[in-house]
């Protein structure tokens, strides 16, 4: 399973906090082009934060995470759920688009 481009919340997102805490925009999936630098089955998800995380503060760079880790389930306090989930509320998505445009410029 490959994540679609778009917005995702990390499981640490606090729904009672700001709309963009632990919010990310997935740009796509890729892999390292040098065969000796990567296992054959490792694909990486390329995404960027929609809050002023380390990678944003240091040049508006991208985060990368192994695809298997991105799509896996995590267990916290006895509950199991996806590490990343897509928000579905249209108002939330519009707000995240505005935040993205302010942080990175419109696409």
C-alpha positions as CSV (number, residue, x, y, z in Angstrom):
1,X,0.0,0.0,0.0
2,X,1.4,3.4,-1.0
3,X,0.0,6.6,0.7
4,X,-1.7,9.1,-1.6
5,X,-0.4,12.6,-1.9
6,X,-2.1,14.9,0.6
7,X,-2.4,15.7,4.3
8,X,-1.9,13.3,7.1
9,X,-1.9,13.5,10.9
10,X,0.8,11.6,12.9
11,X,-0.7,9.6,15.8
12,X,0.7,12.2,18.2
13,X,-1.6,14.8,16.8
14,X,-3.8,16.4,19.5
15,X,-7.3,17.0,18.1
16,X,-7.8,19.6,20.9
17,X,-4.7,21.5,19.9
18,X,-3.9,23.6,16.8
19,X,-5.1,22.1,13.5
20,X,-1.6,21.8,12.3
21,X,0.1,20.1,15.2
22,X,1.8,16.9,13.9
23,X,0.2,17.6,10.5
24,X,2.2,16.7,7.3
25,X,1.8,16.8,3.6
26,X,2.9,13.7,1.7
27,X,4.7,14.6,-1.5
28,X,5.2,11.1,-2.8
29,X,7.2,7.8,-2.4
30,X,10.7,7.2,-3.7
31,X,13.8,5.2,-3.2
32,X,17.5,5.7,-3.2
33,X,18.9,5.4,-6.7
34,X,22.2,3.9,-5.7
35,X,21.7,0.1,-5.3
36,X,24.5,-0.3,-2.7
37,X,22.9,2.3,-0.5
38,X,19.5,0.7,0.0
39,X,17.8,-2.6,0.6
40,X,15.9,-3.8,-2.4
41,X,12.5,-3.5,-0.7
42,X,12.9,-0.2,1.0
43,X,10.7,2.6,-0.3
44,X,10.7,6.0,1.4
45,X,7.7,8.4,1.9
46,X,8.7,12.0,1.3
47,X,6.7,14.5,3.3
48,X,6.9,17.9,4.9
49,X,5.7,19.3,8.2
50,X,2.9,21.8,8.4
51,X,4.3,23.2,11.7
52,X,7.7,24.7,12.4
53,X,9.5,21.4,13.0
54,X,13.3,20.9,12.7
55,X,13.3,20.3,9.0
56,X,11.2,23.5,8.4
57,X,13.5,25.6,10.5
58,X,16.6,24.3,8.8
59,X,15.7,25.2,5.2
60,X,12.2,24.0,4.6
61,X,13.5,20.5,3.9
62,X,11.5,17.3,3.6
63,X,11.2,14.4,6.1
64,X,11.6,10.9,4.8
65,X,10.5,7.7,6.5
66,X,10.5,4.1,5.3
67,X,7.2,3.2,3.7
68,X,6.7,0.2,6.0
69,X,7.0,2.4,9.0
70,X,4.8,5.1,7.6
71,X,1.9,2.7,7.0
72,X,2.3,0.6,10.1
73,X,0.1,0.5,13.1
74,X,1.3,1.6,16.5
75,X,0.0,0.7,20.0
76,X,-0.2,3.4,22.7
77,X,-2.0,3.0,26.0
78,X,-3.5,-0.3,24.9
79,X,-5.0,1.1,21.7
80,X,-3.8,0.2,18.2
81,X,-4.1,2.6,15.3
82,X,-2.3,3.8,12.1
83,X,0.9,5.8,12.6
84,X,-0.5,8.3,10.0
85,X,-4.1,9.0,9.1
86,X,-5.6,11.3,6.5
87,X,-8.0,13.9,7.8
88,X,-11.3,13.7,5.9
89,X,-13.1,16.9,7.1
90,X,-13.1,19.4,4.2
91,X,-12.8,22.4,6.5
92,X,-9.7,20.9,8.1
93,X,-8.2,20.2,4.7
94,X,-8.8,23.8,3.5
95,X,-7.2,25.1,6.7
96,X,-4.2,22.8,6.1
97,X,-3.9,24.0,2.5
98,X,-3.8,27.6,3.7
99,X,-1.1,26.8,6.3
100,X,0.9,24.9,3.6
101,X,0.6,27.9,1.3
102,X,1.8,30.3,4.0
103,X,4.7,28.1,5.0
104,X,5.9,27.0,1.5
105,X,4.1,29.1,-1.0
106,X,1.2,28.1,-3.2
107,X,1.7,25.2,-5.6
